[in-house]
């Protein structure tokens, strides 16, 4: 079919829906054969065949849509085979072919565009590129039909951890409607700065998150929980200093209170507490500095806790 698609002289867009089917069906058959006989021989052979077809389609500027259909199946196979690193080279070729303006998904058939942006966003999540992953997954969700509940759940399984990393917390109703209530505890714990509860929730959801491939993304939310814990302690101490008539020095706070909070929430030693505070300052989650000589944490008077989106890529 790819050969006929390439040989078509007139508009070949009508051939794209069958091409989507013809590229998906061999993957399903290869998966069944590998499942019945063990190993991954047939899927690996299919990867080789699809790579060859991709190169032929990619060379023809008028057949780039067909190349993207093949890309989707290659991405799915790479994820299944545990070869996610190969996705980088494939997507780099797609981005290079799109030029400086980038790929415009609105000119593609919606089913193809949504699949591509979901898989591309998933790769960004696995690669640690939270911001780009959030953009692509958000586009896929906006354009996914409301009735396709299964596909929307798959998208949200990766999108919600990205948004949590950026400080955007979904409502419990959104999680429940999409069968992702398991993330509710993690979201609530990181939002409130409850580090102990976060650790317990992460341990409970570990297997599910590993299977999804989002464990490492969610694990880094612990830094957000720590940052919000620091923010809560800062608010309490600042209020106490104001009540004592020391409002002009409320940004200079005793280090001991933070050491006690970290010990209470995560059994941290004083040295570990100082290291955690120093790291939060280093990545920009907290603005200020540590005064070891005076045993003080000196916060910035102007916005000591910047928006999460400004520092999450460094976390």
N, C-alpha and C positions, 0 to 999 in steps of 0.2 A: 504493500500500500504506500509505503514511503517513496518507492521508486515511481509509482504512478503520480503521487503528489508532486514530486520534483519535476516530472515530465509534463505536467499539466500546463499548457501555454496560457490559457485564459485564467480568470479568477478561480482560485482553488480553495476559497474559504469554505465552500460547502463540503469539502473533503476533511475538514478539521474535526468535526464531531466523531466520524468513524475512526479517525486517527487516534483520538483520545481513547476510544474503546480498544483499538488494536494494540495500543501500547500498554494498557492496563491489564488486559486479559493474560498475556504471557507472564506477567509478574505474579498473578494469582496462581497460574498453573505451576510455575517454577516453585512457588512457596509450598504448594501441596506436594509436589514431588520430593522436595527437600525434607518436608515433614514426615513423609512415609518412608523415606530411605535414609534419613539422617544426613547431617552435614549441610553444606550450602553450595554444592557443586552447580546446580542448575541456575540458581540466582546469580552466581558469579559469571556463568556463561552468558546469561542474559545481559548483564552489565556490559560485557565486551561488545555484544551485538548492538545495544542501544548507544554506546559511545560512538560506534562507527556511524550509526544513523544520525546522531546529533551533529557530528562533524560535517556530514554532507549537507544537512539542512541549514546549519549555521553559516555555511559559505554562501548560500543563496539568500540575498537580502529580502527577496519576496516570500521566502519560506521560513522566516524567523518564528512565526507563530507555531508552526509545526515543530521547530526546534525546542520551543518552550514546553510543548506537550511531552516531548521526550525527556526534557530536564526534570519535570515533575516526577516521572517514573524512576529516573536515576536517583533523585534525592530520596525517594521512598526506599529504594533498594539499599542505598548507602546507610540509611538509618537502621534498616533491618539487619544489615550485615555488620554493624558496628564500625563502619568506615566513614564516620561523619566528617573526618578531616578532608576527604575527597570532595566534599560539597564546596569547599572554599574555592578550588580551582574552577569548578563548573560554574558557580555563580559569578566568579570574576570574569569569565568569558562572556556571560550574559550581560553583565554591567558594562563591559568594554564595548560590546556590540551596540548597546543602547546609546552610547555617546555621552557627551557632557550633560545633556538635558535629562538623562536617566530614562529608565523604563516607564512608560505611561500605561498603567494597567487598565485605564478606562477604554482603550481602543481594542482590548482583547475580549474574547468571549468571556462572560462573567464566570462561568464554571472554571475555566482555565486560570483566570486572573486570581480568583479566590484561593484555588489550590496552590498556585505558585507562591502567593504572598504568605499563605499559612506555612508552607514548607520553608520558605526563605526566612520568615520570622522565627520559626522553630530553630533553624540553624544558628541564627543570631543569638538566641537564648542560650543554646548549648555552647556557643563560642564566647559567651560573656559580654556580648554587645547588647546591653539592655535597652538603650535608647532606640537604636535602629530596629531591634526586635519588637519593641512596643509600637513603633510607627507602622510596621508592616502587618503585625497581627491585628492592630486596631482597624486598619483598612480592610483586612479580610473579614473581620467581624461585622463591620458596617455594611458590607456588601454580600454577606452570607444570608440566604433566605431565612426569615424567622421560623419557618416550619422545619428547617433542617436542624433540629435540636441536637442531634448527635454531632454534627460538624461544628455547631456553635460551642458545644461543650469542649471539643478537642481544641478549638482556638483559645477559649477562655482558660483552659488548663495551663497554657503557656503565657497568655496575656496577663492574667491576674498576678502571678509572681513578678512579672516585669513592673506592673503598676504599683505593687506593694513596695518594690525596691525604690520607686520614684516618689514614695510617700502618698500615693493615691489609694485610699482604702475603700473597697467595695462594700455595699450594704449586705447584711446577712440574707436579705431576700434574693439578691442576684445570685449569691452562692448556692442557696437552697434550690432555686428554680433550675439551675444548671447542673445539679448533682455534684457540687463542689463544696459542700458544707464542711468537709474535712479541713479546708483552708481557713475557716472562720476563726478557729482558736488561734492560729498563727497570726492572722491579721489583727485580732484584738490584742494579743500579747505584745506584738511589736509596736502597735499604736499607743498602748498605755505604758510602755516601758517595763512590762512585767517579764524580766529576763528568765526567771525560774519557770514560769508557765510556758514561755516560748520553748525552752529546752525540752520540757516534758512533751509538748505538742509535736515538736520536731521528731522526737524519738518514736512517738506513736505513729506518725505518718511517714516514717523513713522509707519503708518498703514501697509504698505507693508513689512517693516522689522520685525514688530511684528508677522505678519502672517507667515513669513519664519522662525522666531525664531532666527534671527541674530541681533536683535535690540541692545542687551547689548554688543555684540562684536563690532558693528559699533560705538556705543556710546563712547566706550573707545578710539576711534580714536581721540577724542577731545584732549586728552593728547598729541598725536602726533602733532596736529595742534598747540597747545601751545608751544611745544618744537621747532617746526619749526619757530614760531613767535619769540621766544627767539633767535633762531639762526640768523634770519634776523636782529633783533635789534643789536645783538652782532657784526655782520658784518659791519653795518653802523657805530657804535660807534668806532670799531677798526680802520676803515678807517679814521675817523675824528682824532683820537689820533695820528695815523701815520702822517697825514698831519700837525699836530701841533708839530711834532718832539718828540712825547712821545711814540714811538713804544715799548719801554721797559716796559711800564705800560699799554699796550693795553688790557691786561687780567683783569685789575682792572677798573671796569666801574660803573658809577653812577646808583644807584637803581631807581632814579626818572624816568629815561627814560623807564624802564620796567613797572613801575607803570602807566605811561601815555599810553604805548602801550596796556596794559591789560584793562585799562579803555576805551580806544578807541574801542577795539575789542569786549569786553564782559562786559562793564560797571562795572568793578571790583573796589572795594575800595582799598586803599593802603594796608590794612591788608590782604585782600583776595589775592592781588598780591603777597605779601610776602609768604603767605601760599602755593600758587601755585608754586612759584619758589622753596620753600623748598621741596615740594613734588616731583617735577621734579628731584631735586638733590638726594632725598632719594631713588627713584626708579632707579637711574643711567642714566636717560635720559640726564642729564646735569652733567658734572664734575666740581665741584667747591664748594664754600661756600658763605654764606651771612655774611657780616660784618654790623650789625645793628648800631654799634657805629659810624662807618665812612660812613654809608649809601652807601655801595659799594656791588657789586656782584663781587667776585673774582673767575675767571674761571681758570681751569687747562690750563697750557701752552701747554700740550700735549693732543691733541684730546679732546677738551671740549664737543664735541657732539658725543658720541659713536654710533656705528651702532645700528639701532633699534632692530635688532634680539637679541642683548645682554641684553636688558632690558625689552622687551615687555612682557615676562612672569610675571614680577612683577607688571605690570600696571593694 
